[in-house]
């Protein structure tokens, strides 16, 4: 599962990230988030500010982004809160990467619905490309994490890659998605099942069919 330990606080880490600050654009976004909360409650903005920071680090490193300790210290100072409180948030939520990741962070759901629908095959497909938990692939493209439910049980199995979900997967379909990303293309997101649009029943509706085109009133039939 997702590792929740922070990267080692080394002199090299401090040398690279010790002077990190928001860009002007992200500072403006950060202040906008802070203004959502009452005076004195700026700490409530810690989650969106951590996300902003991770995305900026991602842009700077050409990866999906992560949170070096000096960056989290910067957020703590920005919000006038203890560093440990920022760490508590960052280590709890798996949306925050605590160690370097690749350009594409492949998160495979391994919870029961996805497992029953073939997530083990997806994990094996990732391993064949050299992906393994807690490591960045040699080419810098891939990071891999097995995660808990991400809420797409009706279109299982699924993976999240960076900000996009890919659903109704097989190992072959996942390979096509990964090949496209590696080639610099943007594959179709969402369900990969031909003819399916979202999470409607495969093969079309089997009940309440009159509701497809109009708000049919069934009460007289009950």
C-alpha positions as CSV (number, residue, x, y, z in Angstrom):
1,X,0.0,0.0,0.0
2,X,1.0,3.7,-0.1
3,X,4.1,4.5,1.8
4,X,3.6,7.3,4.4
5,X,7.1,8.0,5.4
6,X,8.8,11.3,4.4
7,X,12.0,11.5,2.4
8,X,15.2,11.6,4.5
9,X,16.1,15.1,5.7
10,X,19.6,15.2,4.1
11,X,22.0,18.1,3.3
12,X,21.3,17.4,-0.3
13,X,17.6,17.8,0.2
14,X,18.1,21.1,2.0
15,X,20.4,22.3,-0.7
16,X,17.9,21.6,-3.4
17,X,14.7,22.7,-1.6
18,X,15.7,24.9,1.3
19,X,14.9,28.1,-0.5
20,X,11.7,27.0,-2.1
21,X,8.8,29.5,-2.4
22,X,5.5,29.8,-4.2
23,X,5.6,31.3,-7.6
24,X,3.7,34.6,-7.9
25,X,0.8,32.8,-9.5
26,X,0.6,30.1,-6.9
27,X,1.0,32.7,-4.1
28,X,-2.1,34.4,-5.4
29,X,-4.0,31.1,-5.5
30,X,-2.8,30.3,-2.0
31,X,-4.1,33.6,-0.6
32,X,-7.4,33.1,-2.4
33,X,-7.8,29.8,-0.6
34,X,-6.9,31.4,2.7
35,X,-9.5,34.1,2.3
36,X,-12.2,31.4,2.2
37,X,-11.9,31.0,6.0
38,X,-12.6,33.4,8.9
39,X,-9.8,35.6,10.3
40,X,-7.5,33.5,12.4
41,X,-8.6,30.2,10.7
42,X,-6.0,30.3,7.9
43,X,-4.7,26.8,9.0
44,X,-7.9,25.4,7.4
45,X,-6.3,26.1,4.0
46,X,-3.5,23.6,4.6
47,X,-4.8,20.9,2.2
48,X,-5.2,23.1,-0.9
49,X,-1.9,24.8,-0.2
50,X,-0.1,21.4,0.0
51,X,-1.7,20.5,-3.3
52,X,-0.5,23.7,-4.8
53,X,3.0,23.1,-3.5
54,X,3.1,19.5,-4.8
55,X,1.9,20.6,-8.2
56,X,4.5,23.4,-8.4
57,X,7.3,20.9,-7.4
58,X,5.9,18.6,-10.2
59,X,6.3,21.4,-12.7
60,X,9.8,22.1,-11.6
61,X,10.9,18.5,-11.7
62,X,8.7,17.4,-14.7
63,X,7.1,14.7,-12.5
64,X,3.7,14.3,-10.8
65,X,5.2,16.2,-7.9
66,X,5.9,15.5,-4.2
67,X,6.5,17.3,-0.9
68,X,10.0,17.6,0.4
69,X,10.3,18.5,4.0
70,X,11.5,22.1,3.4
71,X,8.5,22.7,1.2
72,X,6.2,21.5,4.0
73,X,8.0,23.8,6.4
74,X,7.4,26.6,4.0
75,X,3.7,25.8,4.0
76,X,3.7,25.7,7.9
77,X,5.4,29.1,8.0
78,X,3.0,30.5,5.3
79,X,0.0,29.5,7.5
80,X,1.6,30.2,10.8
81,X,1.2,26.7,12.1
82,X,3.5,24.1,13.6
83,X,5.3,22.0,11.1
84,X,4.1,18.8,12.9
85,X,0.5,19.8,12.1
86,X,1.3,20.0,8.4
87,X,3.1,16.7,8.5
88,X,0.0,15.1,10.2
89,X,-2.1,16.1,7.2
90,X,0.5,15.2,4.5
91,X,1.2,11.8,6.0
92,X,-2.5,11.0,6.5
93,X,-3.8,11.7,2.9
94,X,-2.4,9.6,0.1
95,X,-3.0,12.4,-2.4
96,X,0.2,13.8,-1.1
97,X,3.4,12.2,-2.3
98,X,6.1,12.2,0.4
99,X,8.9,10.8,-1.7
100,X,9.9,11.5,-5.4
101,X,7.6,10.0,-8.0
102,X,7.8,9.6,-11.7
103,X,6.2,11.6,-14.5
104,X,3.2,9.3,-14.2
105,X,2.0,8.0,-10.9
106,X,0.0,4.8,-11.5
107,X,-2.3,4.1,-8.6
108,X,-4.0,0.7,-8.9
109,X,-7.1,0.0,-6.8
110,X,-6.8,-3.4,-5.1
111,X,-10.0,-3.3,-3.0
112,X,-12.5,-6.1,-3.3
113,X,-14.6,-5.0,-6.3
114,X,-11.5,-4.2,-8.4
115,X,-9.8,-7.4,-7.2
116,X,-12.7,-9.5,-8.2
117,X,-12.7,-7.9,-11.6
118,X,-9.0,-8.4,-12.3
119,X,-6.9,-5.8,-10.5
120,X,-4.2,-8.5,-9.9
121,X,-3.7,-8.6,-13.7
122,X,-3.3,-4.8,-13.8
123,X,-0.7,-5.0,-11.1
124,X,1.1,-7.7,-13.0
125,X,1.1,-5.5,-16.1
126,X,2.7,-2.7,-14.2
127,X,5.3,-5.0,-12.8
128,X,6.2,-6.2,-16.3
129,X,7.2,-2.6,-17.1
130,X,9.5,-2.5,-14.1
131,X,7.1,-0.7,-11.7
132,X,7.3,-1.5,-8.1
133,X,6.0,0.2,-5.0
134,X,8.2,3.0,-3.5
135,X,10.5,3.3,-6.6
136,X,10.7,5.4,-9.7
137,X,11.4,3.5,-12.9
138,X,14.8,3.8,-14.4
139,X,13.4,6.0,-17.3
140,X,11.8,8.3,-14.8
141,X,8.3,7.7,-16.3
142,X,6.6,5.5,-13.7
143,X,5.7,5.3,-10.1
144,X,3.4,2.6,-8.8
145,X,1.1,2.4,-5.7
146,X,-1.6,0.0,-4.8
147,X,-4.3,1.9,-3.1
148,X,-7.7,1.4,-1.4
149,X,-11.1,2.1,-3.0
150,X,-11.2,5.2,-5.2
151,X,-15.0,5.1,-5.8
152,X,-15.3,3.5,-9.2
153,X,-16.7,0.2,-8.1
154,X,-19.3,0.1,-10.9
155,X,-16.6,0.3,-13.5
156,X,-14.0,-1.9,-11.8
157,X,-11.1,-2.5,-12.2
158,X,-9.7,0.9,-12.4
159,X,-6.5,2.9,-12.0
160,X,-5.8,6.6,-11.4
161,X,-2.8,8.0,-13.3
162,X,-2.0,11.5,-12.2
163,X,-5.3,13.3,-12.2
164,X,-7.2,11.0,-14.5
165,X,-9.1,7.7,-13.9
166,X,-9.1,4.8,-16.4
167,X,-11.9,2.3,-15.8
168,X,-13.2,-1.1,-17.1
169,X,-9.6,-2.1,-17.6
170,X,-8.0,-5.4,-18.6
171,X,-4.2,-5.9,-18.7
172,X,-4.3,-5.3,-22.5
173,X,-6.4,-2.1,-22.1
174,X,-4.0,-0.8,-19.4
175,X,-1.0,-1.5,-21.7
176,X,-2.6,0.7,-24.4
177,X,-3.1,3.5,-21.9
178,X,0.5,3.3,-20.7
179,X,1.9,3.0,-24.2
180,X,0.0,6.2,-25.2
181,X,1.2,8.1,-22.1
182,X,4.8,7.0,-22.7
183,X,4.5,8.3,-26.3
184,X,3.4,11.7,-25.1
185,X,-0.2,11.2,-26.1
186,X,-3.4,11.7,-24.0
187,X,-5.4,8.5,-24.0
188,X,-9.2,8.5,-23.5
189,X,-10.0,8.8,-19.8
190,X,-12.9,7.1,-17.9
191,X,-14.3,3.8,-19.0
192,X,-12.4,1.8,-21.6
193,X,-15.3,-0.4,-22.4
194,X,-16.4,0.1,-26.0
195,X,-19.9,1.6,-26.2
196,X,-20.0,2.5,-22.6
197,X,-20.1,6.2,-21.6
198,X,-19.9,6.4,-17.8
199,X,-21.2,3.8,-15.3
200,X,-24.5,2.9,-17.0
201,X,-25.2,-0.9,-17.1
202,X,-23.1,-2.8,-19.7
203,X,-25.5,-3.6,-22.5
204,X,-27.9,-0.8,-21.7
205,X,-30.6,-0.3,-19.1
206,X,-32.6,-3.4,-18.0
207,X,-35.2,-1.5,-15.9
208,X,-37.0,1.9,-15.8
209,X,-36.3,2.1,-19.5
210,X,-38.9,4.9,-20.0
211,X,-36.7,7.1,-17.9
212,X,-34.0,7.2,-20.6
213,X,-35.6,9.9,-22.8
214,X,-38.1,11.5,-20.4
215,X,-39.0,11.8,-16.7
216,X,-41.6,9.1,-16.8
217,X,-44.0,8.9,-13.9
218,X,-44.2,5.2,-12.7
219,X,-46.5,5.9,-9.8
220,X,-49.7,4.8,-11.5
221,X,-48.1,1.5,-12.4
222,X,-47.1,0.7,-8.8
